Amino acid sequence: MRNRALAAVLLGLLGMAGAARGETPPRRSAAELMDVLMWNREPVGGPFALTDQAGRPRTEADFRGRLLLVTFGYTACPDVCPTELMEIGRALTLLGPEADAVQPIFITLDPEHDTAALLAEYLPNFHPRLVGLTGSEAAIRRAADAYKVYYETSPRPEGGRAVEHSAFIYLMDRSGAYLGFFPPGTSAERMLTILRPHLAARPAPE
């Protein structure tokens, strides 16, 4: 424990020195970010300023009063993203009228490719109430960092970009506070067992 604490102090001092020189701190690995999520070591979620598939500016404040299912990915993702979106769509369908109290949000990790128009074409394949968000590279990075999302991009030989990314669905409460996450492969039925108690709870008075 003593050695671990010393290492943490040294890393902190190195980070401060880098910041003083104007250097960007190194990106954390997928394992480090997973550790943060698993043990709630840091806040998850927070402010964002992005653009939806209709071209409208959107912030986190626009979604207050509903439970949020927030996922990050990209439209050219070959398997994980479509599977996650399909299960989110199924969960909303199974909820029926109760689904009005849940807002699903898909934030692209490939804003260079995933324009508002492309999101508007892509997302209705999964559910009509999905809100897609895009923005500048910097704005997307800020949102991903807030949600402790790991992602790295690389060019594809045939053109375009591949995005290696973590694939969690984040559950946020009506005030935007983090409740937990669904790991990749979570079924719609499993989501419902977690969602229903939160739907039944009355919103706190404002």
C-alpha positions as CSV (number, residue, x, y, z in Angstrom):
1,M,0.0,0.0,0.0
2,R,2.8,2.4,0.9
3,N,4.6,1.7,-2.5
4,R,1.3,2.2,-4.3
5,A,0.6,5.5,-2.6
6,L,4.2,6.7,-3.4
7,A,3.7,5.7,-7.0
8,A,0.4,7.7,-7.2
9,V,2.2,10.8,-5.8
10,L,5.0,10.5,-8.3
11,L,2.5,10.1,-11.2
12,G,0.6,13.2,-9.9
13,L,3.8,15.2,-9.8
14,L,4.8,14.1,-13.3
15,G,1.3,15.1,-14.6
16,M,1.6,18.5,-12.9
17,A,5.0,19.0,-14.5
18,G,3.7,18.1,-17.9
19,A,0.7,20.5,-17.5
20,A,3.1,23.3,-16.6
21,R,5.0,22.7,-19.9
22,G,1.7,22.7,-21.8
23,E,1.8,19.0,-22.6
24,T,-1.4,17.0,-23.0
25,P,-1.6,14.3,-20.3
26,P,-1.5,10.7,-21.7
27,R,-4.8,9.1,-22.4
28,R,-5.8,6.4,-19.9
29,S,-6.0,2.8,-21.0
30,A,-9.3,0.9,-21.4
31,A,-8.4,-1.1,-18.2
32,E,-7.8,2.1,-16.2
33,L,-11.2,3.6,-17.3
34,M,-12.9,0.3,-16.6
35,D,-11.5,0.3,-13.1
36,V,-12.9,3.8,-12.6
37,L,-16.4,2.7,-13.7
38,M,-16.4,-0.6,-11.7
39,W,-15.5,1.0,-8.4
40,N,-17.0,4.5,-8.9
41,R,-13.6,6.1,-8.3
42,E,-14.6,9.3,-10.2
43,P,-17.7,11.2,-11.2
44,V,-19.3,9.9,-14.5
45,G,-21.1,12.2,-16.9
46,G,-21.4,15.9,-17.0
47,P,-22.0,18.9,-19.2
48,F,-21.8,18.6,-23.0
49,A,-22.5,20.9,-25.9
50,L,-23.2,18.9,-29.1
51,T,-25.5,18.9,-32.1
52,D,-28.4,16.5,-32.7
53,Q,-29.4,14.8,-36.0
54,A,-31.7,17.6,-36.8
55,G,-28.8,20.1,-36.6
56,R,-30.0,21.6,-33.3
57,P,-27.5,22.5,-30.5
58,R,-28.1,20.3,-27.5
59,T,-26.8,20.2,-24.0
60,E,-27.3,17.8,-21.1
61,A,-29.9,20.2,-19.7
62,D,-32.2,19.4,-22.6
63,F,-32.8,15.9,-21.2
64,R,-33.5,16.7,-17.6
65,G,-36.6,14.9,-16.2
66,R,-36.0,11.6,-18.0
67,L,-33.8,8.6,-17.3
68,L,-31.0,8.5,-19.9
69,L,-29.5,5.6,-21.7
70,V,-26.3,7.0,-23.1
71,T,-24.0,5.1,-25.5
72,F,-21.0,6.0,-27.5
73,G,-20.0,4.5,-30.9
74,Y,-20.0,5.2,-34.6
75,T,-22.2,4.4,-37.6
76,A,-19.6,2.4,-39.4
77,C,-19.1,0.1,-36.4
78,P,-19.5,-3.5,-37.8
79,D,-21.1,-5.3,-34.9
80,V,-21.0,-3.9,-31.3
81,C,-22.8,-0.6,-31.9
82,P,-25.7,-2.0,-33.9
83,T,-26.2,-4.7,-31.4
84,E,-26.3,-2.3,-28.5
85,L,-28.6,0.1,-30.3
86,M,-30.9,-2.8,-31.2
87,E,-31.2,-3.9,-27.6
88,I,-31.9,-0.3,-26.5
89,G,-34.6,-0.1,-29.1
90,R,-36.1,-3.4,-28.0
91,A,-36.1,-2.3,-24.3
92,L,-38.0,0.8,-25.2
93,T,-40.5,-1.2,-27.3
94,L,-41.0,-3.6,-24.4
95,L,-41.6,-0.7,-22.0
96,G,-44.5,0.5,-24.1
97,P,-45.9,3.9,-22.8
98,E,-43.4,3.9,-20.0
99,A,-40.7,4.4,-22.5
100,D,-41.6,8.1,-22.7
101,A,-39.8,8.5,-19.4
102,V,-36.5,7.2,-20.9
103,Q,-34.4,9.0,-23.4
104,P,-31.8,7.0,-25.4
105,I,-28.8,9.0,-26.7
106,F,-26.1,7.9,-29.1
107,I,-22.9,10.0,-29.2
108,T,-20.7,9.4,-32.1
109,L,-17.0,8.9,-31.7
110,D,-16.3,9.6,-35.4
111,P,-17.6,13.1,-35.9
112,E,-15.6,13.6,-39.1
113,H,-17.8,11.0,-40.8
114,D,-20.9,10.9,-38.7
115,T,-22.7,14.1,-39.7
116,A,-26.1,15.1,-38.4
117,A,-27.6,14.0,-41.7
118,L,-26.0,10.6,-41.5
119,L,-27.2,10.1,-37.9
120,A,-30.7,11.1,-39.0
121,E,-30.6,8.3,-41.6
122,Y,-28.9,5.7,-39.4
123,L,-30.7,5.9,-36.0
124,P,-34.3,5.3,-37.0
125,N,-33.3,1.8,-38.0
126,F,-33.1,1.0,-34.2
127,H,-35.8,3.3,-32.6
128,P,-37.5,6.5,-33.7
129,R,-36.8,8.2,-30.3
130,L,-33.0,7.8,-30.4
131,V,-31.2,11.1,-30.3
132,G,-27.9,11.2,-32.1
133,L,-25.3,13.7,-31.1
134,T,-22.2,14.9,-33.0
135,G,-19.9,17.9,-32.8
136,S,-16.3,18.9,-33.1
137,E,-13.5,16.5,-32.3
138,A,-12.7,18.5,-29.2
139,A,-16.4,18.5,-28.0
140,I,-16.7,14.7,-28.6
141,R,-13.5,14.1,-26.6
142,R,-14.7,16.2,-23.7
143,A,-18.0,14.2,-23.6
144,A,-16.2,10.9,-23.9
145,D,-13.8,11.8,-21.1
146,A,-16.7,12.9,-18.9
147,Y,-18.2,9.4,-19.3
148,K,-14.9,7.6,-19.0
149,V,-15.1,6.3,-22.5
150,Y,-12.0,4.8,-24.0
151,Y,-11.5,5.3,-27.8
152,E,-8.8,5.5,-30.3
153,T,-9.1,6.0,-34.1
154,S,-7.0,4.7,-36.9
155,P,-7.3,4.9,-40.7
156,R,-8.8,1.9,-42.6
157,P,-6.7,0.6,-45.6
158,E,-9.9,0.9,-47.8
159,G,-10.6,4.4,-46.5
160,G,-12.5,5.9,-43.6
161,R,-11.6,5.4,-39.9
162,A,-11.8,2.5,-37.5
163,V,-12.6,3.3,-33.9
164,E,-11.5,1.1,-31.1
165,H,-13.8,1.9,-28.2
166,S,-15.4,0.8,-25.0
167,A,-19.0,-0.2,-25.4
168,F,-21.0,0.6,-22.2
169,I,-24.6,1.9,-22.0
170,Y,-24.7,4.5,-19.2
171,L,-27.8,4.9,-17.1
172,M,-28.3,8.4,-15.8
173,D,-31.1,9.6,-13.5
174,R,-33.6,12.4,-14.1
175,S,-31.1,15.0,-12.8
176,G,-28.3,13.7,-15.0
177,A,-26.5,11.9,-12.2
178,Y,-24.8,8.6,-12.9
179,L,-26.6,5.4,-11.7
180,G,-24.5,2.7,-13.4
181,F,-23.7,1.0,-16.7
182,F,-24.8,-2.0,-18.7
183,P,-21.9,-4.0,-20.1
184,P,-21.6,-5.0,-23.8
185,G,-24.1,-7.8,-24.6
186,T,-26.7,-6.8,-22.1
187,S,-30.1,-7.9,-23.3
188,A,-33.2,-5.7,-23.4
189,E,-34.8,-7.9,-20.8
190,R,-31.9,-7.3,-18.4
191,M,-32.1,-3.6,-19.0
192,L,-35.7,-3.6,-18.0
193,T,-35.1,-5.3,-14.6
194,I,-32.8,-2.3,-13.8
195,L,-34.9,0.4,-15.4
196,R,-38.3,-0.4,-13.9
197,P,-37.5,0.3,-10.3
198,H,-36.1,3.7,-11.3
199,L,-39.2,4.4,-13.4
200,A,-41.4,3.5,-10.5
201,A,-39.6,6.0,-8.2
202,R,-41.2,9.4,-8.1
203,P,-39.0,12.3,-9.3
204,A,-37.7,14.5,-6.6
205,P,-39.6,17.8,-6.4
206,E,-37.7,20.7,-8.0
